[in-house]
Amino acid sequence: MTTGDLVIAADFGTSGVKVGAVDRDLTLRARVVETYPLDLGPGGHAEQAPADWWWALARAIARLTDEIPDLPQRAGALSFGSQICGVVCVGEDGAPLRPCLTWLDKRAAPLGRALVGGAPQVHGYQIGKLLRWLRIANGAPAKNGMDPTAKFLWIKREEPEVFARTRWFMDVKDWLVLRATGRPITTAESANLTWLMDTRRGREGWSPRLAAMTGIPLDKLPEIADGADVVGTLTTGAAADLGLPAGLPVMGGVSDVTAAALGSGEVEDGALHICIATSAWISGFFPNRRLNVPASYATITSSVGFRPLLIASQENAGSALEWAVKMTGGAETTETLATAFAQVGEARPNDPYFLPWLAGERVPVDDDALRGVLHGLRLHHGPPEIRRAAIEGVALNIRWAYSKVAREKGVRLEGPISMVGGVAANPRFAQTLADALHRPLRVGEARHAGVLGAAALAAPVLGWSATVWEAAARLRGKTTATYTPDPDRAAALDARNAQLAVIRRNAIRSFSRTRTRS
């Protein structure tokens, strides 16, 4: 057990890092946000410089120290949560060999389809390959190329010198832990989503058989550690960068999905929560592995005790709302979304329909070729109608995924469902989603769930709780708002959803034909 009465917890997203100082009651005493760039380009290019994450962390900690001058002395641990499915090619000296291919990078899509394809096939997967992956890993690489597996192969084909010099392939959090401690590790979620990990109970670890199927050498993958373990301490150099004491314990850390799950407080089996940020996901812990191949979701092995965590992830949520604001002449940051949608008027029957597939989709249809659609535009439609359509379209897209997840055995369907993430702080969206799902929504520490979830990892180490789960469960009481479905609006959304289902099916067929011709 270590000393200190504060945890410094950092949640690294796609556009920036949220860093907080959290006390033993898992209350944020101070928090700051530092941004960093995302390099987007044609063909699905989406990269970030790992050094940008590190120096954003350093700036954030300096600002926290301005608010809490004795923070370095009071800090008991440093804990990271981060975006997942990034690929950092790390050399023998721990330095990145090239920018990170973020989760959003789709350049490897053709390789992803080739990796899993072949005859005979089902849902685009060669049956023999699919059965082996499902049995060992409880899933298979996505056809859209966004999982690390295809990205590894893209590096191997397009940048063979980088591939040869790569000592470790690491996810975002993994590189940050390496930079902080000098120790190369990963955790189970990141390992699972390489689809090179055996996730069967009692056999958790890298799988030589899956490595042979993909041609990825296992010696390029780091040791798998538990996210709730202290995996090292701050090196002298890292401590100097961050303005913290050398020797500060560093947790193994978690992905953003597990950080949000812990931060939501929904840690009982079958209790779902919804995270709405740049992307969106429906998630919850289960007592055993779950899999739905047609709807493209499954449980992954979480970083805390290998506990299965169901994730039904959608590519477009806050990003689609930001796009709608930008296209209608407004600001485009998540921080302004609440005001951007506050004065758009009441929904009308002839509002356009919106399919928010601006970056493809994953659940319940895994297809990187899907694209956004505004259907039914009229001459009198303007910014208010388009913004209303965006709010509704994202909410009904989540309902589409929720309709599949809700059928899982053991899902808790009664009572409020928790919502976290930056967009959860938008009252208009929260009410629309409650209406769409016909369920009350409980909004907790909406923007801070990732930070609080990462902080919960350190609670047992600091003597604040017996387990991570006990600490996280306390967060369920931190409710800031509750939204009850409006019966009239819910009925109207049911009718709109029925029409949208027809539009959706036709759009999917259209994009499928376009790809076939190209």
C-alpha positions in Angstrom: 0.0 0.0 0.0 1.3 3.5 -0.9 0.7 6.8 0.7 -0.9 10.0 -0.6 -4.4 11.4 -0.5 -4.9 12.1 -4.2 -4.7 10.1 -7.4 -3.7 11.9 -10.6 -5.9 10.3 -13.3 -5.7 11.0 -17.0 -8.2 10.1 -19.7 -6.6 10.3 -23.2 -9.3 10.8 -25.9 -9.0 11.4 -29.6 -8.8 15.1 -29.4 -7.3 15.8 -25.9 -6.6 14.5 -22.4 -8.7 15.2 -19.3 -6.6 15.1 -16.2 -8.0 15.2 -12.6 -6.9 15.1 -9.0 -9.2 12.7 -7.3 -9.6 12.1 -3.5 -10.5 9.0 -1.5 -14.3 9.7 -2.0 -13.6 9.6 -5.8 -14.5 13.3 -6.0 -12.7 15.5 -8.5 -10.8 18.2 -6.6 -9.5 19.8 -9.8 -9.5 18.9 -13.5 -8.1 20.4 -16.7 -8.2 19.6 -20.4 -5.3 19.8 -22.8 -5.8 19.2 -26.5 -3.6 17.8 -29.2 -3.9 17.5 -33.0 -5.3 14.6 -35.0 -3.8 14.4 -38.5 -6.6 13.4 -40.9 -6.0 12.7 -44.6 -7.4 10.9 -47.6 -7.9 7.2 -47.7 -8.7 6.9 -44.0 -5.5 8.4 -42.7 -5.8 9.3 -39.0 -2.6 9.7 -37.0 -1.3 11.3 -33.9 2.2 12.0 -32.5 2.7 10.1 -29.2 4.9 13.0 -27.9 1.8 15.2 -28.2 0.0 13.0 -25.6 2.9 13.2 -23.3 3.5 16.9 -23.4 -0.3 17.5 -23.1 -0.1 15.5 -19.9 2.8 17.6 -18.7 0.9 20.8 -19.4 -2.2 19.5 -17.6 -0.3 18.5 -14.5 1.4 21.9 -14.4 -2.1 23.5 -14.5 -3.4 21.2 -11.8 -0.4 22.1 -9.6 -1.3 25.8 -10.0 -4.7 24.9 -8.5 -3.3 22.5 -5.9 0.2 23.7 -5.1 1.1 20.7 -3.0 -0.1 18.2 -5.5 3.3 16.6 -6.1 3.6 15.8 -2.4 0.0 14.6 -2.1 -0.1 12.4 -5.2 -0.3 8.7 -4.3 -0.5 7.2 -7.8 -0.7 8.0 -11.5 -3.3 6.2 -13.5 -4.1 6.3 -17.3 -7.2 5.5 -19.3 -7.0 6.0 -23.1 -8.5 5.6 -26.5 -8.0 2.1 -27.7 -7.0 0.2 -30.9 -4.2 2.6 -31.7 -0.9 1.2 -33.0 2.4 2.8 -31.8 5.5 1.2 -33.4 8.1 1.4 -30.6 11.8 0.9 -31.1 14.3 -0.8 -28.8 14.9 2.5 -27.0 11.2 3.1 -26.3 10.9 5.9 -28.8 8.1 5.8 -31.4 9.3 5.0 -34.9 6.4 6.8 -36.6 3.1 8.5 -35.7 0.4 6.4 -34.1 -2.2 4.9 -36.3 -5.3 5.8 -34.2 -8.4 3.8 -33.9 -10.0 6.0 -36.5 -7.4 5.1 -39.2 -9.0 3.0 -41.9 -6.2 2.6 -44.4 -5.9 -1.1 -43.6 -9.5 -1.9 -44.5 -8.7 -3.9 -47.6 -6.1 -5.9 -45.6 -8.7 -6.4 -42.9 -11.2 -7.9 -45.3 -8.5 -10.1 -46.9 -7.3 -11.3 -43.5 -10.7 -12.7 -42.5 -12.1 -13.4 -45.9 -12.2 -16.5 -48.2 -14.6 -19.2 -49.1 -16.8 -20.6 -47.8 -17.8 -17.5 -45.8 -20.5 -16.1 -43.6 -21.0 -12.3 -42.9 -17.7 -11.7 -44.9 -15.6 -14.1 -42.8 -14.1 -17.4 -44.0 -15.9 -20.0 -41.8 -12.8 -21.9 -40.7 -10.9 -18.8 -39.7 -14.0 -17.4 -38.0 -14.5 -20.5 -35.9 -10.9 -20.5 -34.7 -11.0 -16.9 -33.7 -14.4 -17.2 -32.0 -13.3 -20.2 -30.0 -10.0 -18.7 -28.8 -10.6 -15.0 -28.7 -14.4 -14.6 -28.7 -14.3 -12.4 -31.7 -12.4 -11.7 -34.9 -10.8 -8.7 -36.5 -13.2 -6.1 -37.9 -13.5 -6.0 -41.7 -13.1 -2.2 -41.6 -9.4 -2.4 -40.8 -9.7 -0.3 -37.6 -8.6 -3.1 -35.3 -4.8 -3.3 -34.7 -4.5 -6.7 -36.5 -4.9 -5.1 -39.9 -2.9 -2.1 -39.0 0.1 -4.4 -38.1 -0.2 -5.9 -41.5 -0.5 -2.5 -43.2 2.8 -1.4 -41.5 4.4 -4.7 -42.6 3.3 -4.1 -46.2 3.6 -0.4 -46.6 6.5 0.4 -44.2 8.6 -2.8 -44.0 11.6 -1.0 -42.5 9.5 0.3 -39.7 8.0 -3.2 -39.1 11.5 -4.7 -39.0 12.7 -2.1 -36.5 9.6 -2.3 -34.2 10.5 -3.9 -30.9 6.9 -3.6 -29.5 3.5 -2.8 -31.0 1.7 -0.8 -28.3 -1.6 0.8 -27.8 -1.9 4.4 -26.7 -2.0 3.8 -22.9 0.8 1.2 -23.2 3.2 3.7 -24.7 2.3 6.2 -22.0 3.1 3.7 -19.3 6.4 2.8 -21.0 7.3 6.5 -21.2 6.4 7.0 -17.5 8.1 3.8 -16.1 10.4 2.3 -18.7 8.4 -1.0 -18.5 6.8 -2.4 -21.7 3.4 -3.8 -20.9 -0.1 -3.9 -22.3 -3.4 -4.8 -20.6 -6.1 -7.3 -21.6 -8.5 -5.0 -23.5 -5.7 -3.8 -25.9 -4.4 -7.4 -26.2 -7.8 -8.8 -26.8 -8.5 -6.4 -29.6 -5.3 -7.3 -31.5 -7.2 -10.7 -31.8 -4.0 -12.4 -30.9 -5.0 -13.2 -27.3 -6.6 -16.3 -25.9 -9.5 -15.0 -23.8 -10.8 -18.4 -22.5 -11.1 -18.4 -18.7 -7.9 -19.8 -17.2 -6.0 -19.5 -20.5 -5.7 -15.8 -20.8 -2.5 -14.8 -22.7 -1.0 -14.5 -26.2 -2.0 -17.2 -28.6 0.6 -18.8 -30.8 -2.1 -20.2 -33.0 -3.7 -16.9 -33.7 -0.3 -15.3 -34.3 0.4 -18.0 -36.9 -2.9 -17.2 -38.6 -2.0 -13.6 -39.0 1.8 -13.7 -39.5 2.4 -11.3 -36.6 5.3 -12.4 -34.4 4.4 -12.6 -30.7 7.8 -11.3 -29.7 6.7 -7.9 -30.9 3.9 -7.8 -28.3 4.5 -6.8 -24.7 3.7 -8.6 -21.5 0.0 -8.5 -20.5 -0.4 -7.0 -17.0 -3.5 -6.2 -14.9 -4.7 -2.7 -15.1 -5.2 -2.4 -11.3 -1.6 -3.4 -10.6 1.2 -1.0 -9.9 3.4 -1.8 -12.9 6.2 0.5 -12.2 7.2 3.9 -10.8 8.0 7.2 -12.5 11.5 7.3 -13.8 13.7 10.3 -13.0 13.3 11.6 -16.5 9.6 11.2 -16.6 9.2 12.8 -13.2 11.2 15.8 -14.4 8.9 16.1 -17.4 5.7 15.9 -15.4 6.8 17.9 -12.3 6.1 14.9 -10.1 8.3 12.9 -7.7 10.4 10.1 -9.1 9.2 6.8 -7.7 5.4 7.7 -7.9 3.5 4.4 -8.5 2.0 4.0 -11.9 -1.0 1.8 -12.5 -1.3 -0.6 -15.5 -4.3 1.4 -16.6 -7.4 0.7 -18.8 -8.9 1.6 -22.1 -11.5 4.4 -22.3 -14.3 1.8 -22.4 -13.4 0.2 -19.1 -12.6 3.6 -17.6 -16.1 4.8 -18.6 -17.6 1.5 -17.3 -16.0 2.0 -13.9 -16.8 5.7 -13.9 -20.4 5.1 -14.6 -20.7 3.0 -11.4 -22.5 0.3 -13.3 -20.4 -2.7 -12.2 -23.0 -5.3 -11.5 -23.4 -8.1 -14.1 -25.8 -7.1 -16.8 -26.1 -3.4 -15.9 -25.6 -1.4 -19.0 -24.4 2.1 -19.5 -24.0 4.3 -22.6 -21.0 6.4 -23.3 -21.5 9.3 -25.8 -18.3 11.1 -26.8 -16.6 11.3 -30.3 -17.9 7.8 -30.8 -20.5 5.9 -28.8 -20.8 2.6 -27.1 -23.2 0.5 -25.1 -21.4 -1.5 -22.5 -21.7 -3.6 -19.4 -20.0 -6.3 -17.4 -21.1 -10.0 -17.7 -20.2 -13.2 -15.9 -19.0 -14.9 -19.0 -18.1 -14.2 -22.6 -20.8 -13.0 -25.0 -20.8 -12.8 -28.8 -23.2 -11.7 -31.5 -21.5 -12.1 -34.9 -24.4 -10.7 -37.1 -24.6 -7.5 -34.9 -20.8 -7.2 -34.7 -20.4 -7.0 -30.9 -19.0 -9.1 -28.1 -17.5 -9.0 -24.7 -13.8 -8.2 -24.5 -11.5 -9.2 -21.6 -11.3 -6.2 -19.4 -8.1 -5.1 -17.9 -9.3 -5.7 -14.3 -9.2 -9.3 -13.4 -10.0 -10.4 -17.0 -13.7 -9.7 -16.3 -15.7 -9.8 -19.5 -17.0 -6.4 -20.6 -19.6 -6.2 -23.4 -18.9 -3.4 -25.9 -21.2 -2.5 -28.8 -19.4 0.4 -30.4 -20.6 2.9 -32.9 -18.2 5.1 -34.9 -20.2 8.4 -34.9 -21.9 10.3 -32.1 -20.3 13.5 -30.9 -18.3 13.7 -34.1 -21.6 13.7 -36.1 -23.1 16.4 -33.9 -20.0 18.5 -34.2 -20.1 18.0 -38.0 -23.8 19.2 -38.1 -22.9 22.3 -36.0 -20.0 23.1 -38.3 -22.0 22.6 -41.5 -24.7 25.0 -40.2 -22.3 27.8 -39.4 -21.5 27.2 -35.7 -18.5 26.2 -33.6 -17.5 22.5 -33.8 -16.1 21.6 -30.4 -17.8 19.3 -27.9 -17.6 22.0 -25.3 -20.1 24.1 -27.3 -22.6 21.3 -28.2 -25.0 22.1 -25.4 -25.5 25.7 -26.6 -25.5 24.7 -30.3 -28.6 22.6 -29.8 -30.4 24.6 -27.2 -32.3 26.9 -29.6 -33.2 24.6 -32.5 -37.0 24.6 -31.9 -39.3 21.6 -31.5 -39.2 18.6 -33.8 -41.6 18.6 -36.7 -43.0 15.7 -38.7 -41.3 16.8 -42.0 -37.8 17.1 -40.4 -35.2 15.4 -42.5 -33.8 12.0 -41.4 -30.1 11.6 -40.6 -27.9 8.5 -40.8 -24.7 9.5 -38.9 -22.3 7.1 -40.6 -19.7 9.8 -41.4 -16.9 7.4 -40.7 -18.5 4.1 -41.5 -20.2 2.0 -38.8 -19.4 -1.0 -36.6 -22.6 -2.0 -34.7 -24.9 -3.5 -35.6 -23.5 -3.5 -39.1 -19.7 -3.6 -39.5 -19.1 -1.7 -42.8 -16.5 1.0 -43.3 -18.1 1.8 -46.7 -21.2 3.3 -45.1 -21.5 7.0 -45.3 -23.7 9.7 -43.7 -27.1 10.5 -45.2 -29.5 13.4 -44.9 -32.7 12.2 -46.3 -35.8 14.2 -47.2 -34.3 17.7 -47.4 -36.8 20.5 -48.5 -36.3 24.0 -49.6 -37.4 25.5 -46.3 -35.0 23.3 -44.2 -32.2 25.2 -42.6 -29.8 25.0 -39.7 -32.4 24.3 -37.0 -33.9 21.3 -39.0 -30.5 19.9 -39.8 -29.4 20.2 -36.1 -32.6 18.5 -35.0 -32.1 15.8 -37.5 -28.5 15.2 -36.2 -29.7 14.9 -32.6 -32.5 12.5 -33.5 -30.3 10.5 -36.0 -27.5 9.9 -33.4 -30.1 8.9 -30.8 -31.9 6.5 -33.1 -28.6 5.0 -34.3 -27.9 4.2 -30.7 -31.4 2.7 -30.3 -30.6 0.5 -33.3 -27.6 -1.0 -31.5 -29.4 -1.1 -28.1 -32.2 -3.1 -29.7 -29.7 -5.9 -30.3 -27.8 -5.7 -27.0 -31.1 -5.7 -25.0 -31.7 -9.3 -26.1 -28.7 -10.6 -24.3 -29.4 -13.0 -21.4 -29.0 -11.3 -18.1 -29.3 -7.7 -19.3 -31.0 -5.5 -16.8 -33.8 -3.7 -18.6 -35.6 -2.1 -15.6 -34.8 1.3 -14.1 -32.6 4.1 -15.4 -29.7 3.5 -17.7 -26.6 5.4 -17.0 -25.1 7.8 -19.6 -21.6 9.2 -19.5 -19.2 11.0 -21.9 -19.0 14.6 -23.0 -22.3 14.6 -25.0 -24.2 13.3 -22.0 -24.0 16.8 -20.6 -26.2 18.0 -23.5 -29.8 18.1 -22.1 -31.4 18.1 -25.5 -29.6 15.0 -26.6 -30.1 13.2 -23.2 -33.9 13.8 -23.4 -34.0 12.6 -27.0 -32.2 9.4 -26.1 -34.4 8.7 -23.2 -37.4 9.2 -25.5 -35.9 7.0 -28.1 -35.0 4.1 -25.7 -38.2 4.4 -23.6 -36.0 4.3 -20.5 -35.1 6.9 -17.9 -31.5 8.1 -18.3 -29.3 8.8 -15.3 -26.4 11.2 -16.1 -23.5 11.0 -13.6 -20.2 12.9 -13.7 -20.8 13.1 -17.5 -17.6 14.6 -18.7 -15.4 13.0 -16.0 -16.3 9.3 -16.0 -13.1 8.3 -17.7 -11.0 10.2 -15.2 -12.9 8.8 -12.2 -12.8 5.3 -13.6 -9.1 5.5 -14.0 -8.8 6.8 -10.5 -10.8 3.9 -9.1 -8.0 1.6 -10.2 -5.8 3.0 -7.5 -8.3 2.9 -4.6 -7.2 -0.4 -3.2 -3.5 0.5 -3.6 -4.2 3.6 -1.5 -6.3 1.8 1.0 -9.5 3.6 0.0 -11.5 0.4 -0.8 -11.1 -3.4 -0.7 -11.5 -3.7 -4.5 -11.7 -1.6 -7.6 -15.4 -2.8 -8.0 -16.3 -1.6 -4.5 -14.8 1.8 -5.2 -16.4 2.2 -8.7 -19.9 1.2 -7.3 -19.9 4.3 -5.2 -19.8 6.4 -8.3 -23.3 5.4 -9.2 -24.5 7.8 -6.5 -23.0 10.8 -8.2 -26.1 11.6 -10.3 -26.3 15.1 -11.7 -29.5 14.8 -13.8 -32.2 12.3 -14.6 -34.3 12.3 -17.8 -37.7 10.6 -18.0 -39.2 9.6 -21.4 -42.0 11.9 -22.6 -44.8 9.5 -23.9 -45.8 11.8 -26.8 -42.3 12.3 -28.0 -41.4 8.7 -27.6 -44.4 7.7 -29.7 -43.4 10.2 -32.4 -39.8 8.8 -32.4 -41.2 5.3 -32.7 -42.9 6.4 -36.0 -39.8 8.2 -37.2 -37.7 5.2 -36.3 -39.9 2.9 -38.4 -39.4 5.1 -41.4 -35.7 5.5 -40.7 -35.4 1.7 -40.7 -36.6 1.6 -44.3 -34.2 4.4 -45.3 -31.4 2.6 -43.4 -31.9 -0.7 -45.3 -31.9 1.0 -48.7 -28.8 3.0 -47.8 -26.9 -0.1 -46.8 -27.8 -1.8 -50.0 -26.8 1.3 -52.0 -23.4 1.6 -50.4 -22.8 -2.1 -50.8 -23.5 -1.9 -54.5 -21.2 1.1 -54.9 -18.3 -0.8 -53.3 -19.0 -3.9 -55.4 -18.8 -1.8 -58.6 -15.6 0.0 -57.5 
